[in-house]
């Protein structure tokens, strides 16, 4: 399979439309065989499905074939047995996009940035969460989830002090580096903003090691070490530390949110 995948990816790279796709394809070529914390039988099934997609992919579009397989095989990593905190942290880049999504719960869906503040402001969201009023929180967030586009949620925490906010003293650039986040959500020269969400780690929520199918078409994900207790980010800047990471199913914000902060450069 490795030979077939290598040859297929190499051919894809030769004709890749965008440099970013070429980079991601070569990254996946490197890390897929290095997958950790995944049952061998499940891994074999993923590889078999990938091979089948490759063989029937007449367009020779590795990205398309890979994403089809990812959709079938999310949240398949080993269950994490290590102690985890009662509160987990998720970072969402781009405050405007987040507020716009929350604003969809109200009668008028905003199309322009200028119209957002007339519908809901960051302080309105913060006040709703701080109130601990269930009805107010449900009205504010509606059906919005921890992840707006995928069923996989990546979360982190402070492994040295489980009760602490892991980013209380970090700026956005540090957080982006520590979590190896994708900044393509920002327009050119747009100020960096983020939303830090702290939410309840429910007992019935299965927490797993992240694997390449959870990460999807992305070149910053790396498998964790075989002896690590959970996933681990590889920071973009070696001057900052990597962070523990776990994955779980998507959840409604209103059901689990405990605290929210809006971060700016």
N, C-alpha and C positions, 0 to 999 in steps of 0.2 A: 504493500500500500504506500509506503513512504516513497518508493521510486516513482510510482504512478502520480502521487500527489506532487512530488518535486517537479517532475517533468511538466505536469499540467500547469502548475503555478508559474514555472519559468516561461512557458508559452504565453500565459495570460499577461505576465509582466511585460513581455516584448511589445504587446499591443495595448497596454493599459491606457485609458483615456486621460487619466489624471495622475500626476506624480504621487498624490496621497494614496491612491488605490494601489499603486505599485509598491509603495512602502508598507502598507498594511498587509498585502498579500505575502511579501517576503517575511514579514514578522510572523504571520500565522504559519508559514512553512517551517519556521524555526521552533515555535513554541508548541504546536499541536503534538508532536512526538514526545515532548517533555511534560505532558500533562501529569499532574499529581492529584492525590485525594479523590480518585474516581475509580469505582469498581471496574475491574478489567473487562467483564462481560458487557457492561454498559458502554465502556470506551470502544469496544469492538463493534458494538451496534452503531454508535455514532460514526465511526470510521467507515463501516459498511454503507450506511446511508449516504455519507459524503461521496464514497466511490460511485454509488448508483447515480447520484445527481451529476457527478462529473461525466459519467459514461453517456448519459442521455442529454447532456448540455450541448446542444448543437451550436449555440452561440459562443461557446467557450468563454462564458462569463463566470469566472470563479466567484466573484462577489455575490452574484445572484444564487449560485448553487450553494455557497456557504451559508447565506442568510436563510435559505429554505430549511437547511438542516438545523440551524440554531433555533428556529421557531418550534421545531419538533422536540428539541432536547434542552429545555431550560430547567434549571434547578435540579440537576442530576448529580452534583458533587456529593461527597460523603457528608453525613450529618456531623456537625461540630459538637464535640463532647465537652470542650473546655468551658470553664465558668465564664459567663457573659454578664454584662451589667443589666440592670432593670431598665435603663434608659439608653437608647441607641441614638446615633447622630447621622443625619443625611444632609449633604450639602447640594443645593441646587444652584447652578450658575445662572445669572441674568435675572435680576429682580423684576424687570419689566415683564418678561415672559411669564414669570410666576404669577404676578399680580393680575395680568391679563387673563390667565386661566381661571384664577379665583373669581374674577369679575364676571365670568360667564354664568355664575349662579344667579346673577341679578337680572332685572328685566331688560336691560339694554346691554348688548355685548359690544365692548369698545373696539373700534377699528383704528383709532389714532391714539398716540401716546398722550396727547393733550386731554383726551376725554376720560382717561383712567381716574384721575383724582376726583372727578365729579361722581364717580361710582363707588370706589373704595380706595382708601389710602393705607400705606403700611401700618400707620398707627392704629387704624381701625382693626386690622388683622391682629396686631399685637394685643390690643385691648380685649378682643374677643377671647383669645387664648388665655390671657391673664385672668379673665373673669371666672374661668372654670365653669361657666354656665353652659351646660350641654346644648340647650336649644340655640343659644347665640353662636356657639362653635359650629353646630350643624348648619345653621343659616348662612354663616360666613363661608364655609368651605364646600358645602353641598356634596357632590359626588367626586370632588377632586381627590386625587390619590398621591401617594408618595412619589410615584413616577408617572408622568403624564402619557408616555408613549409605549412603555414596555411592561411586561408582567414580572420582570426581575428587578428587585430593589437592592442596590449596594449600600451597605451601612458601615459605620466605623465607631470607634469608642477609644477612650483613654485606657490602655491596658495596664498602666502603672497605678492609676487611681480610678477604679471602675465607676465611681459616683461622679466624676468630674466631667465638665464640658471639655472635650479634647482640643477645642480651638478658641478658647476664651481669650488667649493672649496672642493669637496669630492674625496677621493681615491676610487679605485675599490672595495675594501672590504666593505667600507661604502655603496656604491651604491648597491652592491649585497644584503647587509643586509636590506637596506631601501626598496628595491623593491621585496625582497624575491625571487631572481632569481635562476634558476636551473644551478648549476655549473657542471652538468654531461657532458657538452660540452667540458670540459677540460680533457686531459689525466692525469694520476697520476703524480704529481710533476711538471706538466706543469705550467709555469708562467701565472698569471691572466692577461688577456687583454680584452679590450672592445672597442666598437665603439659607440660614442654618436652622434645621428643624430637629428638635429633640423629641423623641416619641417612645411610647411604652413598648418594651420587649415582652410580648405576651407569652405565657407558658405554652399555649397551643401553637405558637408560631415556630415552624421548623427552620432552623438556621443551618446553612450549608457552606462548604468551601466553594468559592467561585471557580468556575472552569471557563474555558475559551468560548463555549456556546453561550454562557451568560453574558460575557463581555461583548460578543458580537464583532462587527466589523470595526476593529479598533486596534491601534498599534502600541498602546501603553500598558496593556494587561500582560502580566507574567504569572505563571503558575507559582504557588507558594512552595517553600521548601518541604520536603517529604516529612521532616520531623517538626514542622511548625504546627501550632495549635489551631490556626485559622489562616485565612488568606492574608496576603501581605502586599501592599502597594510598593512599586518601585519608583521612588520620587524622581521628578524631572531634574531636580537640582540636588546634587550629593551633599550640599550643605544642610539640608533638612532631612529629617528622619522619615522612613516609610511608616505607614499606618496599618493597623490590623483591618481586615475587611471581611465581611460576611455577605451572603445573599439570602434573600427570602422572597416569598410571594408578595405581590403588591397589596397595599392596604389603603383604605379610605383615611384621609388625614383626620377627619372629624372623629374617627373612632379611637385614635391613638395619640394624637398630638399633645405634648406637655409644655413645650416652650418653642418660641420662634424668635430669631434675630435677623435683621436685615443688615448686610455688610456692604461697605463701599470702600473704594480705594482711599 
